Amino acid sequence: MKTLDVITVLDHFACTLLPVALQMNNGNMKDAVTDSYEGALEVLRQRKSFHSRALTELKIGEREIDAASFNEQIGRAAGYLRDNEE
């Protein structure tokens, strides 16, 4: 299983939301699965929005970058902020 695979991330979020969705749907598994995947898709949309905002804050622009590069940029920015505080 690749952790960067979008489907893997979607399934992970959906499985995390499934117990809550199952309780909200009074045990109806079909509706619970549908609701958990809809919730997971919304999580991914919000996640993309936050990543776009972070890229803008880092002045990288609107271009797409891979997750490893993004994490590296965030790490450098965090180190830069810490250095400026001292």
C-alpha positions as CSV (number, residue, x, y, z in Angstrom):
1,M,0.0,0.0,0.0
2,K,1.4,3.4,-1.0
3,T,0.7,6.1,1.5
4,L,0.8,8.8,-1.2
5,D,-1.9,7.1,-3.3
6,V,-5.0,9.2,-3.3
7,I,-7.4,6.3,-3.1
8,T,-5.5,4.9,-0.1
9,V,-5.9,8.3,1.6
10,L,-9.6,8.4,0.7
11,D,-10.2,4.9,2.1
12,H,-8.3,5.8,5.2
13,F,-10.5,8.8,5.9
14,A,-13.7,6.9,5.0
15,C,-12.8,4.1,7.4
16,T,-12.1,6.6,10.1
17,L,-15.5,8.3,9.6
18,L,-17.4,5.0,9.3
19,P,-18.2,4.4,13.0
20,V,-19.7,7.9,13.3
21,A,-21.6,7.5,10.0
22,L,-22.9,4.1,11.1
23,Q,-24.2,5.6,14.4
24,M,-25.8,8.6,12.6
25,N,-27.6,6.2,10.2
26,N,-28.9,3.9,12.9
27,G,-26.9,0.9,11.8
28,N,-27.8,1.2,8.1
29,M,-24.5,0.1,6.5
30,K,-25.2,1.2,3.0
31,D,-26.1,4.8,4.0
32,A,-23.2,4.8,6.5
33,V,-20.6,3.9,3.8
34,T,-22.1,6.5,1.5
35,D,-21.9,9.2,4.1
36,S,-18.4,8.2,5.2
37,Y,-17.1,8.5,1.7
38,E,-18.8,11.8,1.1
39,G,-17.3,13.0,4.3
40,A,-13.9,11.7,3.3
41,L,-14.1,13.5,-0.1
42,E,-14.9,16.8,1.8
43,V,-11.9,16.2,4.0
44,L,-9.7,15.8,0.9
45,R,-11.2,19.0,-0.7
46,Q,-10.4,20.9,2.5
47,R,-7.0,19.4,2.7
48,K,-6.3,20.6,-0.9
49,S,-7.5,24.1,0.0
50,F,-5.2,24.3,3.0
51,H,-2.2,23.0,0.9
52,S,-3.0,25.7,-1.7
53,R,-3.0,28.4,1.0
54,A,0.2,27.1,2.4
55,L,1.9,27.2,-1.1
56,T,0.6,30.8,-1.5
57,E,2.0,31.8,1.9
58,L,5.4,30.2,1.0
59,K,5.2,32.2,-2.3
60,I,5.6,29.0,-4.3
61,G,2.6,29.9,-6.4
62,E,-0.2,27.9,-7.9
63,R,1.9,25.1,-9.4
64,E,1.5,21.5,-8.2
65,I,4.3,19.9,-6.2
66,D,4.7,16.4,-4.8
67,A,4.1,15.7,-1.1
68,A,7.8,15.2,-0.3
69,S,8.7,18.6,-1.8
70,F,5.8,20.2,0.0
71,N,7.0,18.8,3.3
72,E,10.5,19.9,2.6
73,Q,9.3,23.5,1.9
74,I,7.2,23.5,5.1
75,G,10.2,22.2,7.1
76,R,12.5,25.0,5.7
77,A,9.9,27.6,6.4
78,A,9.4,26.4,10.0
79,G,13.2,26.5,10.5
80,Y,13.4,30.0,9.0
81,L,10.6,31.2,11.4
82,R,12.4,29.7,14.4
83,D,15.7,31.3,13.4
84,N,14.0,34.7,13.1
85,E,12.4,34.4,16.6
86,E,15.8,34.0,18.2
